[in-house]
Amino acid sequence: MRLAILSLCLAAPALAQPAADIVILGEVHDNPDAHLGQAAAIAELQPTAVVFEMLTADEAARVDVDRSLAEEAWTASGWSDFDIYAPIFDALSEARIIGAAAPRDSVRTVYTEGAAKIFGPDAALYGLDTALPADQQSTREEMQFAAHCEAMPRDMMAGMVAVQRYRDAVFARAALEALERHGPPVAVIAGNGHARTDWGISAMIARAAPEVTTHSIGFVEAETNGPFDETRIVPTAPRDDPCATLTNQ
C-alpha cells in the first residue's frame, strides 16, 4: 500500500523548485495530501539530509541507522498517524534522518525563563536575546490565542511565542549543521507556521547564516497570501472542530 501511495505522489507534477541550500517543506499536520506533496518534493529534490520537527535527535539517530524503526520512533515521539507520514520515509532514499524536536523540559524552561538561556551561546546569532518588535509580538500573541481556541488566558501567550521562536531557531540550527556536515540540499519537514519566510526557519537562517539560500513551500488547504516562497494547495482534510469540546462547555 505504501509503495502504491508513493507512486501516486511521484506521478504528481514537478514542483519546479529553484536551487537552494535548504528547502523547508511546510505542512498541515493531519492532512495526508500535504505529506504526499512533501514526499513528492523530497523524491524530486533528493536531499542529502532531512530534518524532522517531530523526532528528537536520539530518535532520529536510531531511524537513520535502521529505517525499519521509523514507526516505533514516531510512536515514541508522541506524534500519531505515522501512516500518513510513511510516504515521506519511503521517499527518503539515501538521505540522512535528523531530529530537531526540542525536549519537553527545555520547552518548559523556555516558557518560564525565555529562549536565550536554554538555547546556549549562539542565542544572539538567532536573535533570541532580543525582544520582538511590539507589532510582531502582538500579532503573534493573537495568533497563538486563536490557535488555542481562545481558551487560555492571554497572559500565557507571550510564553507560547517564546517557545515558537525557540523551536524555529532549533530547526534552523539543525538544518545549518546538516548542511555543513552533508552538503546541499537539505530538506526540513515542519508545520506551516515554522515554514513562514517572515519569522520562521528561513528568517532564522537568514539572520544566522545570510550566505545560505533557502526556499520555503507551504502546503496549505486554501488559497493564501501567506509568507512562503511557494504555495501548494491540497484538499482540506476531514476533521472535527478542535475547539468544539472547549467552546461547548
KASUL-V594670 format. One line per field, one symbol per residue. ss: DSSP state (h for helix, s for strand, l for the rest). phi: phi as a letter, one per 40 degrees, with the letter a starting at -180 (. if undefined). burial: b if it has 16 or more other ideal C-beta (glycine too) atoms within 10 Angstrom, else e. A space follows every 10 residues. Layout:
ss: ???
phi: ???
burial: ???
This chain:
ss: lhhhhhhhhh llllllllll lsssslllll lhhhhhhhhh hhhhhlllss ssllllhhhh hhhhhlhhhh hhhhhhhlll lhhhhhhhhh lllllssssl lllhhhhhhh hhhlhhhhhl llhhhhllll lllhhhhhhh hhhhhhhlll lllhhhhhhh hhhhhhhhhh hhhhhhhhhh hhlllssssl lhhhhlllll hhhhhhhhll lllsssssss llllllllls ssslllllll lllhhhhll
phi: .ccccccccc ccdccfccca cbbcbcacdc bccccccccc cccccfccab cbccbcdccc cccccbcccd cccccccgcb fddccddccc ccfcccbbbb ccdccccccc ccbgcdccch ccdccbgccb ccddccdccc cccccccbgf bbdccccccc cdcccccdcc cccccccccc cbgccbbbba cdcccdccac ddcccdccac cccbabbccb cadacdcbca bbcbdcccac cccdccccc
burial: eeeebbeebe ebeebebeeb bbbbbbbbbe bbbbbbbbbb bbbebebbbb bbbbbbeebb ebbbeeeeeb eebbeebebe ebebbbbbbb bbeebbbbbb bbeeebbebb beebbbebbe eebebbbbee ebeeeeeeeb beebbeebee eeeeeebbbb bbbbbbbbbb bbbbbbebbe eeebbbbbbb bbbbbbbebb bbbbbeebbe ebbbbbbbbb eeeeebbbbb bbebeeeeee eeeeeeeee
